[in-house]
Each structure stands twice: as structure tokens, then as C-alpha cells.
Amino acid sequence: MPDSLPTPATQADRTAFFISDGTGITAEAFGHSILTQFNLRFRQIRLPFVDTLDKAHEAVQKVNHAYATDGKRPIVFSTLVKPELAAVVRQSQGLQMDLIQTFVAPLEQELGIKATHTVGRSHTIADSVEYNRRIDAINFSLAHDDGQSNLNLEAADVILVGVSRSGKTPTSLYLAMQYGVKAANYPLIPDDFERGKFPPELQTHKTKIFGLSIAPDRLSEVRNERRPGSKYASLENCRYEVNEAEKMMHKEGIRWMSSTAKSIEEIATLILQEIRPDKQTYS
């Protein structure tokens, strides 16, 4: 658990906590899906491995501190399996969204049996081959992020292309972590636009290429968060790059989509529907 309390929200409308006695990935994924339904900015804080009463009380302090700082109740998504830990967290000054209580209790009644209430059961590594496949995919995606390497592209399941900050890196890593997909990604830059085609190292793998685009105004917002006031982030430059990138995608005849109003989960699902690596079937 971090020693410091959450810092005050800056540009966020509300604070959301994801509290778990495991990694917190399930709580965060479910909570994020819910929060995206609201046109608000949420400062999102994951508190994993809350597996003792002391840690549960620390989590309550963080939630209450956020409430005192923001002046608004934080949203608390919880997947605490142990009832005694969940009871402590429910005492916090946040709006409680207890995923275990919401779904497990009705199922216990319907099925006529008690749940095991075993911590970490959803992330048990039952299949070491599957686990190793995901680790290999993550390493591959990291090595081939942002055009760092063109080596071994024949091993890629998919190659994402698009302008800088269109969502390629988070999508690549999500595909690797969740599905074991070896995803490389390549940023389209002015040199590519001048050539009017993909670089030679990608030409031989066109069947694996999938393009991501983004609305110019949204791209300008994202880039201004990183490099405010720069030509790189200017709306005029963003319009130019997006227009050239989309023209190139049409010319090259590759599949592509806009990431503007889609979550990483939605983008990844649409890519998997379009490009199905022979090595894996997705359900």
C-alpha cells in the first residue's frame, strides 16, 4: 500500500477508488466500464492487495481524505472477498459499489451453496502454457512499441498503425495482457506521409496491419496534455496528420477504425473481430 494519501483532484470531477484484496484488475475493469457511461472526468485510484484489517482501515482513510479534499463522495468499487474487510471499507464516506456482495449473494441463494470466498481465485494460474503465452506477448509488444524494432515482425499477430497518441500503445498492451496477442505498433510520421505509403518493412505484413485514427480536435487535446502549445499539438497539424494517415490507410487498403469515442476494451474487441490470429480462438 502506498504510504501517502491521495493528492487532491485537479481536473477531475469526482474520485473513483478500486479496492481489492487481489490485483484490483477486475474491480478497475468493471468500474471503468461503468464510469465511461458518464460524461465526467474521474480521478481513478487502484488500491490492490487490501488483505488485512490494517490495510482496510488505511483504504478507508484514503477514501475519507478524498471526500474531505474534493467535497464530494468518492465512488468506491470493491471486490473484497473477505466479509470482515468489506465491512470495514463500507464504513468509508464513499458511494459503495460492492461487486462481490452484489453478485455472489444472489447466486448463493439461487444455487443453494455458499461461495468459497477464496482470495485471488479469479486470477489463479491454472494453465502455465496460457500464462507463459501472455508473458511472451507482453514482452513482444513492449519490444515492438512505437516502431522501436522491426525485427521478427513475422511473429506478430497484429500490427497497429496510426498517428502519435491515437491509442496504439495501450491497445497493444491490452491485447497482450488479456488475450496473449503479439501486437506491434508503428507511428505514422511526416516521412511516411511524404512517401505516401507504409515503410518497406511493413509492406510484407500488410495482412496483419490494422489502423487506428482519431478526431483531430480530440488528438489536439491529448497532445496538449503532453506538449502544450507545441506545433505537434496544434489543431492544424493534427488535422493534417489525421487526414494524411487516413488517406494512406485507404490507399493501402487496410482495415482501420476511429478510437475517438471508444474504450481500449472496445477497440481491442473490434480488432479481434477483424483480425483472427490462426493460433488462437477468442470467445
N, C-alpha and C positions, 0 to 999 in steps of 0.2 A: 504494500500500500504506500503511496506517496506520502511524505511527511507533511507537505504543505497543503493548506486548504485551497479550494478552487479560487482563482482570481476573478474579479468582477467581470461580468459580461460587458463587452464593448459594443459591438454592432449587432448583438443577438437580442431578439425579443423575449425569449424565455430560455431557461436552462433545462436540459434533459439529462438524467442520470441513467446509466445501465449498470445494474448491480447484480453480481453473480458470485456463486461460490466456485465457479469454474472460470473459463476464459472470458466469459461475457459476450462471446461472439453471437450466441443465439439471441440474447436479450437485445443486443445492439442491432442485429439484422431485423428482428421483428419490430423493434421500436422505430428504427429508421423508416421502415415501410409505412408505418402509421403516420409518422411526423411529416412525410413528404406529401400527405394529403392536405396539409395546411400551408397557406402562403405566408409563412413566418420564418424568421431565422432562429434556429435553435443552437445554443452552445451545448455541444454534446460531450459528456464526460463518462468514460467507462471505468467502473471500479470492479476489477476482477478479483478472484480468489478471496472473497469475503467468507472465510470458512471457520471463523471463531467469533465468540461473542464480543471480544475486544475490537475486532475488525468491523463487526456490525455496528458497534457504537461509534467507531470512527467514521463510518459511512454516514450515519445519522448526523454527526457533526458537520460533515461536508454539505449535506443537503440543507441543513438548517442555516449554515453560513451563506449558501447561495440565496436562500429565501430572504435572509436579512439584508444581503447586498443588493439583490435585484428588486426587492419589494413585491415580488410575485412568486407564487408557489412553483417550485421546480416540478417537472414531470419525472416520476421515478418508475422505470421499467425494471422489474425484478424477476430473476429466475433462481431464487434461493430455494434449494430443495429442503433443507432442514427447517422444520416449523419454528424452532426457537430462534433461529437467525432471522427468518422472515418476520416474526412477531416484533423483534427489535426494530427492524427497518421501517415497519408500518407505523412506528411511533414518530417518525420524522415529519417535518412540516411540508411534505411534498404530496402531490397527487399520486396515489399508489396505483400502479398497473402491475399487479402480481400475476405473472403469466402461469406459474405453476398452480396457484390456487384457482385461477380462472378455468383452467382446462383439466387438471388432474382430478380435482374433487368430483366434478360431474362424471368423469369417466370411471372413477372408483365406484360410484353409485350405480352406473349403468352396467359395468362389467361384473359387479359383485365381488371384487377383490381389491385389496389395498395395493397401492403403488409401492415400489421398492424404496423410493426416496433415497436413491443412491447418487451421490455427488459425482458429476463428470460422466455419467453413463452414456450420454448422447455423443461424447467425443472419445469413447473407448476405441483403441486401435485394434479392431478385430481382424483386420486383414493387412498384414505388413506389406504385401505387394502393392495394395492400393495406397498405403501411406507413403511408401518409397516413390511411387509414381508421381504423387503430388509434390514431394520434395524435389524430385528431378525437374518437374515442370516449373516450380518456383525458381530454381537455380537457372534454368534456361531463360525464363522471362527476364530475370534480373540481368543476365549476361547480354541479352539482346534488347535491352530497354533503350529507347530513344536513338536507335541506329548505332549503338556502341560497337556492335560486331555484326559482320555479315557472314561469319563462319558458321557452317553447319545449319544453314537455313533450310536445307532439305529435311531436317528433323522437325521443323516447325509444323504444328497443326494449323496455325493461322498466323498471318502477318497483318497487323493493323497499320494503316497509313492515314495520315491526316495532318493538318497544320498543328503547330505547337499549342498545347493546352486545350485540345479538343476531347480529351478523355482517354487517350491511348494507354497511358501507363496504369492507371487504376483498373481499367478493364482487363489489361493483360494479366495483372497480378490476381485479380478476382477469378479469372478463368483458370489460372494455375492453381490457386489455393482451393477453390471449390470443386473443380472438375478435373484437375490434373491435365489441363490443356497446355501444351507448349506454345505460348503466344509470344511472338516477336513484335516489335513495333518500330516504325520508321517515321520520322517527322518530315513532312514535305516543306521544302525551303525555297527561297527565291531562285537558287541554281536549278532546281528541278523545274520551276515554272518557266525559266528561260529556255531550257531544253525542250519543254513541252511533253515530257514523258518520264516514266519512272527510271531510276538508275539501272544500269545493266544487271547488277546483282539481284534485283528484284524481278526483272523481266522473265527469268526462267522459273519463277514461282508464282506466276500470276493467278493460277487457280486457287492459291491459298490466301490471296490478298483480300482484305475487307477494309473498306474506307469508313472513316468517321468524319463527319462535318459538324458545324456548329453555327448558329446565327451570329453574324458579325458583331451585333451590339452586345450579346452575351459574352462573346470572346473578348471584346474590349474590356468588359467589366472584370473578367477573370484575370486578364493580363495586367490590368491596372492595379490589382491587388498585389501583384508580384513586382512590377516595374512601373510605378505610377508616373504619368506624364511623358512616357517614352514614345518614340515613333513606333516601336514594337507593339505598344498597347493602343495606339491611336485608332479611332474608328475607321478612318480612311484606309490605313494599312490593313486592318482586319478584314475590311470589305474586299480589298484586293486579293489577299491571300486566300480567303474562303472561296471567292469567285474562281480564281485560278485553280485551286485544288479540286473543286467540283467539276470544272471543265476537263481537267486531266482524268478524273475518275470516269467521266462519261466517255472520253476518248479511248481510254484503256479498256473500257467495258467491264469494270469490276463492280461488284456489289458494294453499296455504301448506304449509310443512314445518317440522320442528324441526331446528335447526342443532346441537343439543347434542352429538351424538356423530359429527358429520360434519366432514370436512376442507373447506377452501374449494374444492378441486378437485371434491369430491363434490357440494357444494351447487351449484356452477356447472353441472355436468353435468346434474343433475336439473332445474334451471331451464331449461336449453336444450332438454331433452326435452319440457318442458311448454309453453314459450313459444318458438315458432319465428318470429323476425322474417322478414317476406317478403323482405327484402333479402339474406338470407344463408342458405346451407345449411351445416350443420355435419356433419362426418364423424367 
